[in-house]
Amino acid sequence: MTSQRRPRPQQNLLAPKQLKLSDLIIPEYYAAHTAIWSGEYNEYLGDGGRGSLKSTFSATEVVLLIMRTPNIHAVVLRKVGNTIATSVWPEYNRVIDRMGIRHLWKQTKKPYTLTYIPTGQTIQFYGLDDPGKLKSIAVPFGYFGVMHFEEFDQFDGPEEIRNVEQSVFRGGPFSFSFKTFNSPAMARHWVNRYKREPKPKQFRHHTTYLTTPPDWLGPRFFDDAETLKQRDPIAYAHEYMGEVVGCGQQVFTNITLRPITREEIAGFDRRYYGLDFGWYPDPNHFGGLSYDHARQTVYIFEEHRAQRETDAALAQVLQPHLRDDIVGDSAANRSIATLRDLGYRGLRGCHKYAANGGTSVTDGMKWLQSRAEIVIDPVRCPWTAREFSEYEYAIDKKTGEVMPGYVDAANHSIDMARYALEDVWQKRGVQNA
């Protein structure tokens, strides 16, 4: 990985007495601090629950970056401008006061600006509810090199974030973004998708109040957290632990998203392959899986996905699997026949009905739901990770109740998994496999 070029640090003007790292941040953030200053990353993605100090840490790093990096300025963003006065503005000022460097910073409130007196560098605060203000921001010299999105989940989505970064980060050898938030409860929220899809040069960090020294929060905070834990464990998991808890609609509650190493894949006793056919708007979706009977764990480590893909083009892509057994949707008889003629003799259609009299859909879905764990590699299989994580039961619009059955939409990877593993669950039974 190529490091971005960091300007040479200017003279340290922290305080009359030199502060130690331990005076500025808690141990939980030491690794993140090292990563930020290594030059190997250009983005800090910090999510966590209440009291995790993610915002405090980011504010501290922004202040340090300004003081130690010449010619750069910073912009701190909230979605709604009138929240600045009660959120990020006092947070940044508390950081400056705790560092003992108030005499080095000038406050201006129209617009909200912190100016580093020795050099004139600035930290400017804006809301994106008035896009025109952001277009007009300027610096007296140098360039904007640092940006902090506070309550990142409240912004409108990746497109808005890209537009802002492309507008603000112009020129200069160094740029760094801080994005801090508590994950929304619903898995399909755009920021949870953003978090699931790894990006190069992005440092990810999940924190909770449990790693925060008690004297930073006070006993009342911990008492309130424990009370909520006993009264409402789901609310506690979301608010204090920063977990994506959903709203009772998630079909799969047994998903783990993590890298699956080459060594793990090489050690799988058997690999299974499935193929869900599509054209447009539905895609072809191919996947590779393994199943650990002892641990009742499914591993999904490979995917191919494409729209408007001809059978001939698909055959070229799947060349490494020419001799593998592949189970596809039996409704796509013509495509199956074409691929078999092209050499994929191990390709066959799935069985539409389960051995116990149920349907292949309901029995296959129940079997997947009942596994101890479904491990999905989000780098190798981004579409699979998204669909499994976001797949939900339908809600009756009149009553608000969860409807029976499974929604036949955004489930191409799920169908693929059912097809691939049908020999496991159909032969042994849904409960015994």
Secondary structure, DSSP 8 states (H G I E B T S, - for coil): -------------S-SS---HHHHS-GGGHHHHHHHHHTS-SEEEEEE-TTS-HHHHHHHHHHHHHHHSTTEEEEEEESSGGGGGGTHHHHHHHHHHHTT-GGGEEEEETTEEEEETTTTEEEEEEETTSHHHHHT---SSSEEEEEEEETGGGS--HHHHHHHHHHH--SSS--EEEEEE---SSTTSHHHHHHHS--TTEEEEEE-GGGS-HHHH-HHHHHHHHHHHHH-HHHHHHHTT-----SS-BS---EEE----HHHHHH-S--EEEEE---SSS-EEEEEEEEETTTTEEEEEEEEEESS--HHHHHHHTGGGTTS-EEE-TT-HHHHHHHHHTT-TTEEE--SB-TTSSBHHHHHHHHHHHSSEEEE-TTT-HHHHHHHHH-B--B-TTT--B-SS---SS-HHHHHHHHHTHHHHHHH-TTT-
